[in-house]
């Protein structure tokens, strides 16, 4: 997805993509890469909407880890201003 610029989208909607990735080989590293790319594409106040069939126990770690990246991104953008 490198053809998209950083912070190019205000909203990303995922309806089953995370679920599909988590069913394949190397699922956890691939899901983490997906989440990093999503947050690369979102501005600091962007929104990621995930519609998943998975339960909270098996999905929450992806959101917690990426939230830490989001907080750092927000902090850095705030420092630049």
C-alpha positions, -999 to 999 in steps of 0.1 A, spaced: 0 0 0 30 23 -2 12 42 -30 -9 60 -3 6 89 16 9 92 53 -24 104 69 -42 103 36 -75 89 49 -96 102 78 -115 69 82 -106 32 75 -134 6 76 -124 -30 80 -152 -55 76 -136 -89 80 -100 -82 68 -85 -86 102 -104 -119 106 -92 -131 72 -56 -123 79 -57 -141 113 -68 -173 96 -37 -175 75 0 -185 79 21 -160 99 -12 -145 111 -1 -125 141 29 -107 123 7 -101 93 -21 -87 114 4 -64 132 17 -52 98 -19 -45 87 -26 -25 118 7 -5 114 -3 3 78 -38 14 88 -24 38 114 2 51 89 -27 61 66 -47 78 94 -40 112 108 -37 114 146 -75 121 149 -84 95 123 -109 67 129 -104 30 124 -137 10 124 -133 -28 126 -162 -51 122 -150 -85 134 -164 -119 142 -136 -125 167 -141 -121 204 -126 -93 225 -101 -117 241 -85 -126 208 -86 -92 191 -79 -66 219 -41 -71 219 -39 -58 183 -58 -26 192 -39 -20 225 -5 -24 207 -15 -1 179 -30 24 203 5 29 218 18 37 183 -12 61 178 -4 79 211 33 83 200 22 96 166 -2 121 182 26 133 206 51 138 178 26 157 156 17 179 185 54 187 192 59 196 155 32 223 158 
